[in-house]
Structures are given as C-alpha cells and as structure tokens.
Amino acid sequence: MFRAIFELLVTIVVIFFLRAVMRTIFQGFGEMMHPGAHPPNQPSVTQQVPLTGELKKDPSCGTYISAATSLKETVGGETFHFCSKECRDKYVASLAR
C-alpha cells in the first residue's frame, strides 16, 4: 500500500516538473517566432494603468477605475466612468428599461 502511494506521489511530481519544463521550452520558441510581441499575461505599454490620478467608481460593477483610462459615457448630462465595454453596455441597457 505504501509503495502504491509513493509511486503515485512520484508520478505527480514528475508530471509537474515535465509540464514546467515544456512550458518554458514552448515560451522560448514562441518568443523566437514573434520577438516583438508581448506575452499575453503582461500588459503592453499602452495598457498600463497610471500610478496616480483620480479614481472613479464604475456604477455597474462597483470597480474603481482611473479617470484617465476609463470608458466615459454621458447620460442625461452626467458623465459616468466604466471599467469595460461590457459594464458600460450593461448599465446603458438597465437605463433603457
């Protein structure tokens, strides 16, 4: 019984390390094929959030977003700030009802 559990644990550890090595190799090949591209999990320079500035609350989801990078929508003379197109569309649709 102990041997079966030990072999199972060794198998899990080996699979974990193989996946890590393969991921590293494939990322290296991906960077070689597209040297100027940004990795998908790191924001490009244009997608970075400013470190200072005024924060506005998204009325749809409640997330605080930088006023400089938010999506703005004027409804009834009042400007609302949204974190995404989905939140903006959801809020505008709720007003239309």
N, CA, C and O atoms as a GROMACS GRO file, in nm:
protein
  388
    1MET      N    1   0.082  -0.120   0.000
    1MET     CA    2   0.000   0.000   0.000
    1MET      C    3   0.087   0.126   0.000
    1MET      O    4   0.062   0.221  -0.075
    2PHE      N    5   0.191   0.126   0.086
    2PHE     CA    6   0.282   0.240   0.092
    2PHE      C    7   0.352   0.260  -0.041
    2PHE      O    8   0.372   0.374  -0.083
    3ARG      N    9   0.389   0.154  -0.106
    3ARG     CA   10   0.459   0.164  -0.234
    3ARG      C   11   0.369   0.226  -0.340
    3ARG      O   12   0.416   0.307  -0.420
    4ALA      N   13   0.241   0.191  -0.342
    4ALA     CA   14   0.149   0.248  -0.440
    4ALA      C   15   0.132   0.398  -0.419
    4ALA      O   16   0.129   0.475  -0.515
    5ILE      N   17   0.120   0.439  -0.294
    5ILE     CA   18   0.107   0.582  -0.264
    5ILE      C   19   0.234   0.655  -0.302
    5ILE      O   20   0.229   0.764  -0.359
    6PHE      N   21   0.349   0.597  -0.271
    6PHE     CA   22   0.478   0.657  -0.306
    6PHE      C   23   0.492   0.672  -0.457
    6PHE      O   24   0.536   0.777  -0.505
    7GLU      N   25   0.456   0.570  -0.533
    7GLU     CA   26   0.465   0.576  -0.679
    7GLU      C   27   0.370   0.681  -0.735
    7GLU      O   28   0.403   0.750  -0.832
    8LEU      N   29   0.253   0.694  -0.676
    8LEU     CA   30   0.158   0.795  -0.720
    8LEU      C   31   0.214   0.935  -0.695
    8LEU      O   32   0.205   1.021  -0.783
    9LEU      N   33   0.271   0.959  -0.578
    9LEU     CA   34   0.330   1.089  -0.548
    9LEU      C   35   0.448   1.120  -0.639
    9LEU      O   36   0.461   1.234  -0.685
   10VAL      N   37   0.533   1.022  -0.666
   10VAL     CA   38   0.646   1.042  -0.756
   10VAL      C   39   0.596   1.075  -0.896
   10VAL      O   40   0.652   1.161  -0.963
   11THR      N   41   0.492   1.007  -0.941
   11THR     CA   42   0.435   1.033  -1.073
   11THR      C   43   0.382   1.176  -1.083
   11THR      O   44   0.402   1.244  -1.183
   12ILE      N   45   0.313   1.219  -0.978
   12ILE     CA   46   0.259   1.355  -0.978
   12ILE      C   47   0.372   1.458  -0.984
   12ILE      O   48   0.363   1.555  -1.059
   13VAL      N   49   0.477   1.438  -0.907
   13VAL     CA   50   0.591   1.531  -0.906
   13VAL      C   51   0.660   1.533  -1.043
   13VAL      O   52   0.695   1.640  -1.093
   14VAL      N   53   0.679   1.417  -1.103
   14VAL     CA   54   0.743   1.409  -1.235
   14VAL      C   55   0.658   1.482  -1.340
   14VAL      O   56   0.712   1.555  -1.423
   15ILE      N   57   0.528   1.462  -1.336
   15ILE     CA   58   0.440   1.529  -1.432
   15ILE      C   59   0.446   1.680  -1.412
   15ILE      O   60   0.450   1.755  -1.510
   16PHE      N   61   0.448   1.725  -1.287
   16PHE     CA   62   0.457   1.868  -1.257
   16PHE      C   63   0.583   1.929  -1.318
   16PHE      O   64   0.576   2.032  -1.384
   17PHE      N   65   0.696   1.865  -1.296
   17PHE     CA   66   0.822   1.918  -1.349
   17PHE      C   67   0.828   1.910  -1.501
   17PHE      O   68   0.881   2.001  -1.565
   18LEU      N   69   0.776   1.804  -1.560
   18LEU     CA   70   0.774   1.794  -1.707
   18LEU      C   71   0.690   1.906  -1.768
   18LEU      O   72   0.728   1.965  -1.868
   19ARG      N   73   0.575   1.933  -1.707
   19ARG     CA   74   0.491   2.041  -1.759
   19ARG      C   75   0.562   2.175  -1.749
   19ARG      O   76   0.553   2.256  -1.841
   20ALA      N   77   0.632   2.199  -1.638
   20ALA     CA   78   0.704   2.325  -1.620
   20ALA      C   79   0.815   2.339  -1.725
   20ALA      O   80   0.834   2.446  -1.781
   21VAL      N   81   0.887   2.232  -1.749
   21VAL     CA   82   0.995   2.235  -1.848
   21VAL      C   83   0.938   2.257  -1.988
   21VAL      O   84   0.992   2.336  -2.066
   22MET      N   85   0.831   2.188  -2.021
   22MET     CA   86   0.771   2.202  -2.154
   22MET      C   87   0.715   2.343  -2.174
   22MET      O   88   0.728   2.400  -2.282
   23ARG      N   89   0.654   2.400  -2.070
   23ARG     CA   90   0.600   2.535  -2.081
   23ARG      C   91   0.714   2.634  -2.108
   23ARG      O   92   0.699   2.724  -2.191
   24THR      N   93   0.826   2.618  -2.039
   24THR     CA   94   0.940   2.705  -2.060
   24THR      C   95   0.995   2.692  -2.202
   24THR      O   96   1.027   2.793  -2.266
   25ILE      N   97   1.005   2.570  -2.250
   25ILE     CA   98   1.055   2.548  -2.386
   25ILE      C   99   0.962   2.610  -2.489
   25ILE      O  100   1.008   2.678  -2.581
   26PHE      N  101   0.832   2.589  -2.474
   26PHE     CA  102   0.737   2.644  -2.570
   26PHE      C  103   0.732   2.797  -2.565
   26PHE      O  104   0.715   2.861  -2.669
   27GLN      N  105   0.746   2.856  -2.447
   27GLN     CA  106   0.751   3.001  -2.439
   27GLN      C  107   0.875   3.054  -2.510
   27GLN      O  108   0.869   3.158  -2.577
   28GLY      N  109   0.988   2.984  -2.498
   28GLY     CA  110   1.109   3.024  -2.567
   28GLY      C  111   1.092   3.019  -2.717
   28GLY      O  112   1.135   3.111  -2.788
   29PHE      N  113   1.030   2.912  -2.768
   29PHE     CA  114   1.005   2.903  -2.911
   29PHE      C  115   0.908   3.011  -2.956
   29PHE      O  116   0.925   3.068  -3.064
   30GLY      N  117   0.807   3.040  -2.876
   30GLY     CA  118   0.712   3.145  -2.910
   30GLY      C  119   0.778   3.281  -2.920
   30GLY      O  120   0.746   3.359  -3.009
   31GLU      N  121   0.871   3.309  -2.827
   31GLU     CA  122   0.942   3.436  -2.832
   31GLU      C  123   1.036   3.443  -2.952
   31GLU      O  124   1.056   3.550  -3.008
   32MET      N  125   1.093   3.330  -2.992
   32MET     CA  126   1.178   3.328  -3.110
   32MET      C  127   1.097   3.353  -3.236
   32MET      O  128   1.144   3.420  -3.328
   33MET      N  129   0.975   3.301  -3.242
   33MET     CA  130   0.891   3.316  -3.360
   33MET      C  131   0.832   3.457  -3.370
   33MET      O  132   0.814   3.508  -3.480
   34HIS      N  133   0.802   3.520  -3.256
   34HIS     CA  134   0.744   3.653  -3.253
   34HIS      C  135   0.824   3.738  -3.155
   34HIS      O  136   0.778   3.760  -3.043
   35PRO      N  137   0.941   3.787  -3.194
   35PRO     CA  138   1.028   3.856  -3.099
   35PRO      C  139   0.973   3.988  -3.047
   35PRO      O  140   1.009   4.027  -2.936
   36GLY      N  141   0.889   4.058  -3.121
   36GLY     CA  142   0.839   4.188  -3.076
   36GLY      C  143   0.710   4.180  -2.999
   36GLY      O  144   0.665   4.280  -2.943
   37ALA      N  145   0.649   4.063  -2.994
   37ALA     CA  146   0.517   4.050  -2.931
   37ALA      C  147   0.531   4.044  -2.778
   37ALA      O  148   0.629   3.992  -2.725
   38HIS      N  149   0.430   4.097  -2.711
   38HIS     CA  150   0.426   4.090  -2.565
   38HIS      C  151   0.362   3.958  -2.524
   38HIS      O  152   0.270   3.912  -2.591
   39PRO      N  153   0.408   3.897  -2.415
   39PRO     CA  154   0.340   3.779  -2.363
   39PRO      C  155   0.197   3.816  -2.323
   39PRO      O  156   0.173   3.929  -2.280
   40PRO      N  157   0.101   3.723  -2.336
   40PRO     CA  158  -0.038   3.756  -2.309
   40PRO      C  159  -0.066   3.793  -2.164
   40PRO      O  160  -0.165   3.861  -2.137
   41ASN      N  161   0.017   3.750  -2.070
   41ASN     CA  162  -0.011   3.779  -1.930
   41ASN      C  163   0.057   3.907  -1.881
   41ASN      O  164   0.046   3.941  -1.763
   42GLN      N  165   0.128   3.978  -1.969
   42GLN     CA  166   0.192   4.103  -1.930
   42GLN      C  167   0.135   4.216  -2.015
   42GLN      O  168   0.130   4.205  -2.138
   43PRO      N  169   0.092   4.326  -1.951
   43PRO     CA  170   0.032   4.434  -2.029
   43PRO      C  171   0.136   4.506  -2.114
   43PRO      O  172   0.252   4.518  -2.075
   44SER      N  173   0.093   4.554  -2.228
   44SER     CA  174   0.181   4.635  -2.311
   44SER      C  175   0.188   4.775  -2.250
   44SER      O  176   0.118   4.804  -2.154
   45VAL      N  177   0.271   4.859  -2.306
   45VAL     CA  178   0.291   4.993  -2.251
   45VAL      C  179   0.161   5.072  -2.256
   45VAL      O  180   0.134   5.150  -2.164
   46THR      N  181   0.081   5.055  -2.361
   46THR     CA  182  -0.042   5.132  -2.374
   46THR      C  183  -0.152   5.082  -2.282
   46THR      O  184  -0.249   5.154  -2.260
   47GLN      N  185  -0.141   4.960  -2.226
   47GLN     CA  186  -0.244   4.905  -2.139
   47GLN      C  187  -0.215   4.926  -1.991
   47GLN      O  188  -0.294   4.884  -1.907
   48GLN      N  189  -0.104   4.989  -1.957
   48GLN     CA  190  -0.069   5.006  -1.817
   48GLN      C  191  -0.158   5.111  -1.752
   48GLN      O  192  -0.192   5.212  -1.813
   49VAL      N  193  -0.194   5.086  -1.627
   49VAL     CA  194  -0.276   5.178  -1.551
   49VAL      C  195  -0.186   5.283  -1.488
   49VAL      O  196  -0.083   5.247  -1.430
   50PRO      N  197  -0.221   5.410  -1.497
   50PRO     CA  198  -0.138   5.513  -1.435
   50PRO      C  199  -0.130   5.493  -1.284
   50PRO      O  200  -0.225   5.443  -1.223
   51LEU      N  201  -0.018   5.532  -1.224
   51LEU     CA  202   0.002   5.513  -1.082
   51LEU      C  203  -0.062   5.625  -1.000
   51LEU      O  204  -0.081   5.610  -0.879
   52THR      N  205  -0.094   5.736  -1.062
   52THR     CA  206  -0.157   5.846  -0.991
   52THR      C  207  -0.278   5.892  -1.068
   52THR      O  208  -0.299   5.853  -1.183
   53GLY      N  209  -0.359   5.975  -1.005
   53GLY     CA  210  -0.474   6.032  -1.073
   53GLY      C  211  -0.603   6.002  -0.997
   53GLY      O  212  -0.604   5.932  -0.896
   54GLU      N  213  -0.709   6.057  -1.049
   54GLU     CA  214  -0.839   6.046  -0.985
   54GLU      C  215  -0.902   5.910  -1.017
   54GLU      O  216  -0.894   5.862  -1.130
   55LEU      N  217  -0.965   5.849  -0.916
   55LEU     CA  218  -1.035   5.723  -0.935
   55LEU      C  219  -1.185   5.750  -0.939
   55LEU      O  220  -1.238   5.832  -0.864
   56LYS      N  221  -1.252   5.680  -1.028
   56LYS     CA  222  -1.397   5.690  -1.040
   56LYS      C  223  -1.456   5.550  -1.019
   56LYS      O  224  -1.393   5.450  -1.052
   57LYS      N  225  -1.577   5.546  -0.964
   57LYS     CA  226  -1.642   5.417  -0.938
   57LYS      C  227  -1.732   5.381  -1.055
   57LYS      O  228  -1.815   5.462  -1.099
   58ASP      N  229  -1.714   5.260  -1.105
   58ASP     CA  230  -1.798   5.208  -1.213
   58ASP      C  231  -1.937   5.183  -1.154
   58ASP      O  232  -1.950   5.104  -1.059
   59PRO      N  233  -2.043   5.248  -1.207
   59PRO     CA  234  -2.176   5.230  -1.149
   59PRO      C  235  -2.236   5.092  -1.174
   59PRO      O  236  -2.332   5.053  -1.108
   60SER      N  237  -2.181   5.019  -1.268
   60SER     CA  238  -2.235   4.887  -1.300
   60SER      C  239  -2.182   4.779  -1.207
   60SER      O  240  -2.260   4.702  -1.152
   61CYS      N  241  -2.050   4.773  -1.190
   61CYS     CA  242  -1.991   4.664  -1.110
   61CYS      C  243  -1.927   4.712  -0.980
   61CYS      O  244  -1.895   4.630  -0.894
   62GLY      N  245  -1.909   4.844  -0.964
   62GLY     CA  246  -1.853   4.896  -0.841
   62GLY      C  247  -1.702   4.902  -0.836
   62GLY      O  248  -1.644   4.938  -0.733
   63THR      N  249  -1.635   4.865  -0.945
   63THR     CA  250  -1.490   4.869  -0.951
   63THR      C  251  -1.443   5.013  -0.961
   63THR      O  252  -1.504   5.094  -1.031
   64TYR      N  253  -1.333   5.046  -0.892
   64TYR     CA  254  -1.273   5.178  -0.905
   64TYR      C  255  -1.174   5.174  -1.020
   64TYR      O  256  -1.089   5.085  -1.029
   65ILE      N  257  -1.185   5.273  -1.108
   65ILE     CA  258  -1.103   5.279  -1.229
   65ILE      C  259  -1.044   5.420  -1.242
   65ILE      O  260  -1.107   5.518  -1.202
   66SER      N  261  -0.926   5.428  -1.298
   66SER     CA  262  -0.862   5.558  -1.320
   66SER      C  263  -0.945   5.639  -1.418
   66SER      O  264  -0.988   5.588  -1.521
   67ALA      N  265  -0.967   5.763  -1.386
   67ALA     CA  266  -1.046   5.851  -1.473
   67ALA      C  267  -0.977   5.868  -1.609
   67ALA      O  268  -1.044   5.891  -1.710
   68ALA      N  269  -0.845   5.858  -1.611
   68ALA     CA  270  -0.771   5.876  -1.736
   68ALA      C  271  -0.790   5.759  -1.832
   68ALA      O  272  -0.787   5.778  -1.953
   69THR      N  273  -0.809   5.640  -1.780
   69THR     CA  274  -0.818   5.522  -1.866
   69THR      C  275  -0.959   5.464  -1.875
   69THR      O  276  -0.980   5.364  -1.945
   70SER      N  277  -1.055   5.524  -1.807
   70SER     CA  278  -1.190   5.468  -1.805
   70SER      C  279  -1.263   5.496  -1.936
   70SER      O  280  -1.226   5.586  -2.012
   71LEU      N  281  -1.366   5.418  -1.961
   71LEU     CA  282  -1.457   5.444  -2.073
   71LEU      C  283  -1.563   5.540  -2.021
   71LEU      O  284  -1.626   5.514  -1.918
   72LYS      N  285  -1.583   5.649  -2.089
   72LYS     CA  286  -1.676   5.751  -2.042
   72LYS      C  287  -1.805   5.747  -2.123
   72LYS      O  288  -1.802   5.728  -2.244
   73GLU      N  289  -1.915   5.765  -2.055
   73GLU     CA  290  -2.046   5.770  -2.120
   73GLU      C  291  -2.126   5.880  -2.052
   73GLU      O  292  -2.138   5.882  -1.929
   74THR      N  293  -2.181   5.971  -2.130
   74THR     CA  294  -2.262   6.079  -2.074
   74THR      C  295  -2.408   6.042  -2.090
   74THR      O  296  -2.456   6.018  -2.201
   75VAL      N  297  -2.479   6.037  -1.978
   75VAL     CA  298  -2.621   6.003  -1.977
   75VAL      C  299  -2.694   6.113  -1.900
   75VAL      O  300  -2.667   6.135  -1.782
   76GLY      N  301  -2.786   6.181  -1.967
   76GLY     CA  302  -2.864   6.286  -1.900
   76GLY      C  303  -2.778   6.399  -1.847
   76GLY      O  304  -2.810   6.457  -1.744
   77GLY      N  305  -2.671   6.432  -1.917
   77GLY     CA  306  -2.584   6.540  -1.876
   77GLY      C  307  -2.482   6.502  -1.770
   77GLY      O  308  -2.399   6.585  -1.732
   78GLU      N  309  -2.485   6.380  -1.720
   78GLU     CA  310  -2.390   6.333  -1.620
   78GLU      C  311  -2.295   6.232  -1.683
   78GLU      O  312  -2.338   6.143  -1.756
   79THR      N  313  -2.166   6.246  -1.655
   79THR     CA  314  -2.064   6.157  -1.711
   79THR      C  315  -2.037   6.042  -1.615
   79THR      O  316  -2.009   6.063  -1.497
   80PHE      N  317  -2.046   5.921  -1.668
   80PHE     CA  318  -2.017   5.800  -1.591
   80PHE      C  319  -1.888   5.738  -1.644
   80PHE      O  320  -1.858   5.748  -1.763
   81HIS      N  321  -1.814   5.674  -1.557
   81HIS     CA  322  -1.688   5.610  -1.592
   81HIS      C  323  -1.704   5.459  -1.575
   81HIS      O  324  -1.753   5.412  -1.472
   82PHE      N  325  -1.661   5.383  -1.677
   82PHE     CA  326  -1.677   5.238  -1.676
   82PHE      C  327  -1.543   5.169  -1.695
   82PHE      O  328  -1.454   5.222  -1.761
   83CYS      N  329  -1.530   5.050  -1.636
   83CYS     CA  330  -1.405   4.974  -1.645
   83CYS      C  331  -1.396   4.896  -1.776
   83CYS      O  332  -1.286   4.864  -1.821
   84SER      N  333  -1.511   4.863  -1.838
   84SER     CA  334  -1.509   4.784  -1.961
   84SER      C  335  -1.631   4.817  -2.046
   84SER      O  336  -1.726   4.881  -2.000
   85LYS      N  337  -1.627   4.772  -2.171
   85LYS     CA  338  -1.741   4.790  -2.261
   85LYS      C  339  -1.862   4.713  -2.210
   85LYS      O  340  -1.976   4.759  -2.223
   86GLU      N  341  -1.837   4.596  -2.153
   86GLU     CA  342  -1.947   4.513  -2.103
   86GLU      C  343  -2.023   4.584  -1.991
   86GLU      O  344  -2.146   4.584  -1.989
   87CYS      N  345  -1.947   4.645  -1.898
   87CYS     CA  346  -2.012   4.718  -1.788
   87CYS      C  347  -2.089   4.838  -1.841
   87CYS      O  348  -2.200   4.867  -1.795
   88ARG      N  349  -2.031   4.908  -1.938
   88ARG     CA  350  -2.099   5.024  -1.996
   88ARG      C  351  -2.230   4.981  -2.062
   88ARG      O  352  -2.334   5.042  -2.040
   89ASP      N  353  -2.222   4.875  -2.145
   89ASP     CA  354  -2.341   4.828  -2.215
   89ASP      C  355  -2.447   4.778  -2.118
   89ASP      O  356  -2.566   4.800  -2.139
   90LYS      N  357  -2.404   4.711  -2.013
   90LYS     CA  358  -2.497   4.660  -1.911
   90LYS      C  359  -2.568   4.775  -1.842
   90LYS      O  360  -2.689   4.768  -1.818
   91TYR      N  361  -2.494   4.881  -1.809
   91TYR     CA  362  -2.553   4.996  -1.740
   91TYR      C  363  -2.649   5.071  -1.832
   91TYR      O  364  -2.759   5.108  -1.790
   92VAL      N  365  -2.609   5.094  -1.955
   92VAL     CA  366  -2.696   5.166  -2.050
   92VAL      C  367  -2.822   5.085  -2.077
   92VAL      O  368  -2.930   5.142  -2.091
   93ALA      N  369  -2.809   4.952  -2.086
   93ALA     CA  370  -2.927   4.868  -2.108
   93ALA      C  371  -3.021   4.873  -1.988
   93ALA      O  372  -3.142   4.869  -2.006
   94SER      N  373  -2.968   4.882  -1.868
   94SER     CA  374  -3.054   4.888  -1.750
   94SER      C  375  -3.130   5.020  -1.744
   94SER      O  376  -3.240   5.026  -1.689
   95LEU      N  377  -3.074   5.128  -1.801
   95LEU     CA  378  -3.142   5.256  -1.805
   95LEU      C  379  -3.255   5.256  -1.908
   95LEU      O  380  -3.353   5.329  -1.892
   96ALA      N  381  -3.240   5.176  -2.013
   96ALA     CA  382  -3.338   5.173  -2.122
   96ALA      C  383  -3.466   5.103  -2.080
   96ALA      O  384  -3.569   5.120  -2.146
   97ARG      N  385  -3.463   5.025  -1.974
   97ARG     CA  386  -3.584   4.950  -1.933
   97ARG      C  387  -3.688   5.038  -1.876
   97ARG      O  388  -3.795   4.990  -1.837
   0.00000   0.00000   0.00000
